[in-house]
Amino acid sequence: MRINVKRIFFATLILVFISPVYTAVPSKGFVDGEIIVKYKKKVATSSYRLSGQSIVPDEKEVRVIKLHGQTVEDAVREYSKDGNVEVVQPNYIYRISATAPNDPYYATHLWALNNTGQSIPGASYSANNPGTSGDDMNAEYAWDYNTSCSGVTVAVIDTGVYYTHEDLSANMWNGGNSYPNHGYDFVNSDNAPMDDNGHGTHVAGIIGAAGNNGVGITGVCWSASIMAVKTFDASGVSDTAKIVQGMSFAMSNGAKVMNMSFNIDNSMDTVLYNKISDAMNSDVVVVAAAGNGLGNDGNPRDVDSSSFSTYPCDFDLDNIICVCSVDQKNAIATFSNYGTTSVDVCAPGTNIWSTWNSNNSSYKIENGTSMSTAYVAGLAALVRSYNTSYTYRETRLALMYGAVKVSGLEAKSVSGNVVDGLSAITYIAPPTGITAVINNN
């Protein structure tokens, strides 16, 4: 059963045991290991608990204190009890606001990152185009915190990547002398995983097309480490053996996020299940597509139903993030599968412009849960590169619950949410392992 965070409130509680899920200092917005203390002016410096460093010469009573073996929170609580102290606080972090990237298609084409209610050129999905201003991934506010995912390698398990593309070449994984073309081709068993379909290149651009380079589009990650793992042929077909080989390659070479914009219906693949389980043990986040209207009639399906299933989403593994699609008004896309047990969160998936494999400067518009999956994979890399201590579990929680609750999506996924860049990157999970006892006194 997937994780489902619930909060229970009591009128009066005695907390018997609390085990924090994790500590994520960077997202708290202050410097780890430091506090600022202002002593009362009449207090002699000899009475200072710790001298610290004076911030400015004419305010010697205001000090930066370096902590040793003590958290910022504990130190603030301790110093606040000192009668000689006037003010104690964290050393807060401030950031300049990141300007929007200068990529020419950003404002006009990329509604998923910045929805201004614009009408998307070349739209092939007519519903809700134009959309509603603000119904997007809140990327610009997330970019105030982080634009680089270079420290987290994302494996694109797909049709390959057009790795010489003007918007991708700078953001491809460095495979060194062993893999000079940024990955491996398990279809042709060679070192050149060039995309001969287009799908993998489109996915890669959503994740990490170079941002603010004055060219084309931007991905969720302005800079990235995209590993091209070609397991699908030119017609978009693969098999268990190739996918598992590709996953093994990605894990062996340090990938911590895997994009799986593919699925199969009603076929429980135990070998793939075991490999994704291995990935979980290696702390890898696997982002998977819910699927686009599978079934003979082409209509979307509830993937939790007893008569229908889709994999990898229906694998009961906690490192999988299964993604459905929403449109430019945050409504479920008409093609998107859904489910309140196996599908975790929604992301933009209609009228998505990204890189293409026709040549080094080609772009194309596409629709599908494949595109939504790529947005979540990019955000997973952005979150993990910012919160460097995050495990797959913490990343998954941040993406699912550091998100936006949207009316009408409650019955479409576990969270009922649409991913949100700012909320995800600053998300702090509530504690688990809480035992509460009602005090009737």
Order of alpha helices (4+ residues) and beta strands (2+ residues): beta-beta-beta-beta-alpha-beta-alpha-alpha-beta-beta-alpha-beta-alpha-beta-beta-alpha-beta-beta-beta-beta-beta-beta-alpha-alpha-beta-beta-alpha-beta
